Amino acid sequence: MEWNGEHYADHTAHHRAFDHVLLERLQPLAPHGRILDIGCGVGNFTAGLVDRVPAGSVLGVDADASMVATAQASHRDQSQLAFQVTPAQDLGTLGALGPFAAIVSTACLHWVPEADQLSVLQAARDLLEPGGQWCVEFGGRGQVDGLRKTLDPLAIEFGGGPPRWFFPDVATYSGLLVAAGFVDVDVHLVTQNRSMEGAAALRGLLTSQVLFAYLSDIDDARHDEFIQAAGDAVIGAAQVVPGSPKYDVEYVRIVAAARKPL
């Protein structure tokens, strides 16, 4: 599956509204430090990290070439900022670019298969300097359950099945961090209400992000039909905010911070 960086860029405001949840957990860094952002998408969160290391640098990596191309085009004037195509599972290839004072990630790691989670964490630990920070946010247990009540059965009707997202609980993710060799592990589940500004925005959330988890198991010839049906079904079942054109979507996020031992 290939993402569309420009389309995704049009539907990231709901993520940016909650960036503070992660950033409040990122401890002060040395001005010359390096930061790595895993799953940087179109780079709008990544670019904001430059202020944390004014004499340092920030590298954003993403598995999708369209995302990286959009990020590069949007932030070409920032010399401290770079982007490249690297899946989370290939972090081990970045050794020459480290060590990093902090590795961050937002809205990405639930796309990494559960079987790969520990190796990703181990590679991240190796890229950090001693005492370096791991600070991430992604889907946790219960994430978009409201949408899934509509989408999972519909996907089965189209010959697909439930998505293979990794939405862990606190105990599961804490255990992975400890097993990977991190210390000062602090993991929480945070529930957030994300309001979409009308039916078009809700459909945009689906087409730019959510439905990718379903399309890989559905015959290519039926993708367009499924996308249309999914949007119609979700909009029909959604809770409209009283007196407003907004549609509420409940997100449940894992927010985690940890350190590499000194």
C-alpha positions as semicolon CSV with decimal commas, in nm:
position;residue;x (nm);y (nm);z (nm)
1;M;0,000;0,000;0,000
2;E;0,121;0,351;-0,084
3;W;0,018;0,655;0,114
4;N;-0,050;1,000;-0,033
5;G;0,162;1,261;0,142
6;E;-0,032;1,562;0,018
7;H;-0,368;1,411;0,114
8;Y;-0,234;1,313;0,455
9;A;-0,101;1,666;0,509
10;D;-0,455;1,799;0,469
11;H;-0,577;1,582;0,759
12;T;-0,316;1,609;1,034
13;A;-0,468;1,890;1,242
14;H;-0,629;1,643;1,482
15;H;-0,283;1,500;1,559
16;R;-0,120;1,842;1,604
17;A;-0,389;1,942;1,854
18;F;-0,252;1,675;2,090
19;D;0,122;1,705;2,030
20;H;0,159;1,863;2,372
21;V;0,077;1,527;2,535
22;L;0,406;1,389;2,404
23;L;0,612;1,707;2,416
24;E;0,537;1,764;2,784
25;R;0,715;1,434;2,855
26;L;1,026;1,518;2,651
27;Q;1,284;1,643;2,897
28;P;1,516;1,936;2,810
29;L;1,797;1,847;2,571
30;A;2,144;1,987;2,513
31;P;2,131;2,259;2,244
32;H;2,363;2,061;2,016
33;G;2,174;1,731;2,049
34;R;2,031;1,515;1,774
35;I;1,667;1,403;1,763
36;L;1,526;1,117;1,554
37;D;1,154;1,116;1,466
38;I;1,022;0,773;1,362
39;G;0,724;0,781;1,125
40;C;0,768;1,150;1,054
41;G;0,488;1,159;0,798
42;V;0,481;1,498;0,622
43;G;0,717;1,651;0,878
44;N;0,496;1,910;1,045
45;F;0,560;1,764;1,393
46;T;0,926;1,695;1,313
47;A;0,995;2,055;1,214
48;G;0,877;2,179;1,552
49;L;1,146;1,971;1,724
50;V;1,423;2,193;1,588
51;D;1,350;2,444;1,866
52;R;1,446;2,176;2,119
53;V;1,801;2,153;1,978
54;P;1,879;2,497;1,831
55;A;2,246;2,409;1,769
56;G;2,176;2,046;1,680
57;S;1,977;1,857;1,419
58;V;1,656;1,662;1,366
59;L;1,612;1,362;1,135
60;G;1,269;1,241;1,032
61;V;1,228;0,893;0,885
62;D;0,922;0,729;0,736
63;A;0,852;0,407;0,548
64;D;0,656;0,585;0,275
65;A;0,832;0,775;-0,004
66;S;0,535;1,004;-0,069
67;M;0,534;1,119;0,294
68;V;0,908;1,189;0,285
69;A;0,885;1,375;-0,046
70;T;0,608;1,596;0,092
71;A;0,808;1,662;0,409
72;Q;1,120;1,753;0,209
73;A;0,925;1,990;-0,017
74;S;0,752;2,158;0,275
75;H;1,065;2,213;0,487
76;R;1,347;2,254;0,236
77;D;1,455;2,587;0,395
78;Q;1,546;2,440;0,737
79;S;1,911;2,337;0,731
80;Q;1,895;2,155;1,068
81;L;1,616;1,931;0,944
82;A;1,647;1,625;0,720
83;F;1,412;1,350;0,604
84;Q;1,473;1,008;0,454
85;V;1,287;0,687;0,370
86;T;1,358;0,433;0,644
87;P;1,097;0,198;0,792
88;A;1,092;0,162;1,170
89;Q;1,205;-0,198;1,125
90;D;1,528;-0,071;0,961
91;L;1,644;0,160;1,240
92;G;1,960;-0,047;1,267
93;T;2,080;0,104;0,939
94;L;2,101;0,452;1,095
95;G;2,396;0,386;1,325
96;A;2,629;0,622;1,140
97;L;2,386;0,911;1,194
98;G;2,371;0,880;1,572
99;P;2,395;0,875;1,858
100;F;2,069;1,056;1,929
101;A;1,982;1,243;2,246
102;A;1,615;1,157;2,194
103;I;1,404;0,936;1,971
104;V;1,040;1,037;1,936
105;S;0,742;0,910;1,742
106;T;0,379;1,010;1,712
107;A;0,091;0,827;1,543
108;C;0,320;0,567;1,386
109;L;0,422;0,269;1,596
110;H;0,080;0,097;1,593
111;W;0,152;0,026;1,225
112;V;0,455;-0,185;1,320
113;P;0,357;-0,554;1,352
114;E;0,361;-0,687;1,707
115;A;0,628;-0,941;1,612
116;D;0,865;-0,656;1,522
117;Q;0,805;-0,432;1,824
118;L;1,083;-0,566;2,045
119;S;1,349;-0,555;1,774
120;V;1,250;-0,196;1,689
121;L;1,289;-0,098;2,054
122;Q;1,625;-0,272;2,079
123;A;1,751;-0,093;1,767
124;A;1,626;0,239;1,906
125;R;1,805;0,178;2,234
126;D;2,129;0,114;2,046
127;L;2,090;0,444;1,856
128;L;2,050;0,650;2,173
129;E;2,336;0,804;2,365
130;P;2,366;0,693;2,729
131;G;2,075;0,845;2,917
132;G;1,900;0,926;2,589
133;Q;1,521;0,953;2,581
134;W;1,258;0,736;2,413
135;C;0,935;0,942;2,400
136;V;0,645;0,816;2,186
137;E;0,270;0,832;2,131
138;F;0,058;0,589;1,927
139;G;-0,265;0,390;1,933
140;G;-0,336;0,194;2,251
141;R;-0,591;-0,061;2,366
142;G;-0,936;0,064;2,262
143;Q;-0,811;0,296;1,986
144;V;-1,091;0,390;1,737
145;D;-1,317;0,117;1,873
146;G;-1,616;0,326;1,765
147;L;-1,501;0,330;1,403
148;R;-1,410;-0,037;1,414
149;K;-1,764;-0,138;1,512
150;T;-1,864;-0,018;1,166
151;L;-1,550;-0,089;0,962
152;D;-1,453;-0,440;1,078
153;P;-1,782;-0,608;0,973
154;L;-1,786;-0,411;0,648
155;A;-1,433;-0,524;0,564
156;I;-1,538;-0,886;0,616
157;E;-1,827;-0,833;0,373
158;F;-1,569;-0,718;0,116
159;G;-1,353;-1,025;0,165
160;G;-1,108;-0,868;0,407
161;G;-1,086;-0,881;0,782
162;P;-1,004;-0,686;1,096
163;P;-0,689;-0,473;1,074
164;R;-0,359;-0,585;1,222
165;W;-0,277;-0,271;1,419
166;F;-0,071;-0,306;1,737
167;F;-0,281;-0,142;2,010
168;P;-0,122;-0,253;2,339
169;D;-0,226;-0,195;2,698
170;V;0,006;-0,036;2,955
171;A;0,141;-0,364;3,092
172;T;0,225;-0,502;2,747
173;Y;0,414;-0,197;2,629
174;S;0,589;-0,143;2,962
175;G;0,708;-0,504;2,944
176;L;0,846;-0,454;2,593
177;L;1,042;-0,146;2,701
178;V;1,193;-0,328;2,997
179;A;1,277;-0,631;2,780
180;A;1,451;-0,400;2,532
181;G;1,675;-0,264;2,806
182;F;1,512;0,069;2,886
183;V;1,490;0,218;3,235
184;D;1,271;0,485;3,399
185;V;0,978;0,340;3,205
186;D;0,660;0,550;3,227
187;V;0,360;0,437;3,019
188;H;0,001;0,563;3,023
189;L;-0,321;0,514;2,827
190;V;-0,479;0,851;2,743
191;T;-0,831;0,890;2,602
192;Q;-0,883;1,184;2,365
193;N;-1,188;1,324;2,188
194;R;-1,094;1,427;1,836
195;S;-1,356;1,634;1,656
196;M;-1,377;1,629;1,278
197;E;-1,510;1,950;1,124
198;G;-1,795;1,800;0,927
199;A;-1,859;1,493;0,716
200;A;-1,588;1,577;0,462
201;A;-1,325;1,594;0,736
202;L;-1,442;1,263;0,880
203;R;-1,422;1,102;0,538
204;G;-1,076;1,258;0,494
205;L;-0,958;1,099;0,818
206;L;-1,064;0,762;0,681
207;T;-0,915;0,798;0,334
208;S;-0,587;0,955;0,445
209;Q;-0,514;0,724;0,739
210;V;-0,756;0,470;0,882
211;L;-0,859;0,268;0,578
212;F;-0,502;0,169;0,486
213;A;-0,525;-0,088;0,763
214;Y;-0,812;-0,260;0,581
215;L;-0,723;-0,231;0,212
216;S;-0,432;-0,474;0,212
217;D;-0,672;-0,766;0,270
218;I;-0,933;-0,652;0,016
219;D;-0,908;-0,726;-0,356
220;D;-0,757;-0,429;-0,541
221;A;-1,051;-0,420;-0,781
222;R;-1,285;-0,345;-0,489
223;H;-1,079;-0,077;-0,315
224;D;-1,272;0,220;-0,450
225;E;-1,603;0,052;-0,372
226;F;-1,492;-0,027;-0,017
227;I;-1,361;0,326;0,044
228;Q;-1,692;0,477;-0,064
229;A;-1,897;0,229;0,139
230;A;-1,677;0,276;0,445
231;G;-1,714;0,653;0,438
232;D;-2,091;0,631;0,393
233;A;-2,127;0,378;0,675
234;V;-1,907;0,567;0,924
235;I;-2,077;0,899;0,856
236;G;-2,417;0,735;0,891
237;A;-2,326;0,580;1,224
238;A;-2,123;0,870;1,368
239;Q;-2,223;1,079;1,665
240;V;-2,277;1,439;1,557
241;V;-2,190;1,702;1,819
242;P;-2,525;1,861;1,923
243;G;-2,571;2,202;1,760
244;S;-2,256;2,161;1,553
245;P;-2,146;2,004;1,223
246;K;-1,862;1,828;1,407
247;Y;-1,822;1,452;1,437
248;D;-1,646;1,314;1,743
249;V;-1,400;1,025;1,718
250;E;-1,262;0,869;2,036
251;Y;-0,889;0,800;2,034
252;V;-0,704;0,598;2,298
253;R;-0,330;0,653;2,297
254;I;-0,028;0,491;2,453
255;V;0,202;0,768;2,574
256;A;0,541;0,635;2,682
257;A;0,871;0,773;2,804
258;A;1,186;0,580;2,896
259;R;1,564;0,617;2,895
260;K;1,867;0,423;2,782
261;P;2,076;0,339;3,091
262;L;2,379;0,559;3,158
